[in-house]
Amino acid sequence: MFKFFLKIHMKKSPIKLINLSFSAIMVLLTVTGFFVFLFTDLMSDRVFGIKRYVLAFLFIAYAIYRGYRMMNLFKDEKNKN
């Protein structure tokens, strides 16, 4: 997978490379936010009850959305080659 990732990046324009990198970082950050809000006490004094679960759901939904967009970008690039 990593070799495929590097092979695709070598052929991309800088704009596509930035888009892919930003997507990967956002997926990692939002998945981390999901786990933090669901399984820790971080900000429990401000975000509590159902708000906490809604925020965790929004984090994971956004991570799935960004991951889906990133996968489509990979598939499009793979089909071009």
C-alpha angles and dihedrals in degrees: 000000000000093000089050089050092052092045091054093046093054091061099042129098117247091255092057091045091053091047092051093046093049091048092051092048092048092050091052093046095047094047088050090049090051092054093042095052095041101044108025138057095239110144091355089146091062105028111042141146119006092351089067093054092045091052091048090049091050090051094052093042091053091047090053091048093050091044090052091051091048092050091051090052090052092048093049091050092046091051091051092057 
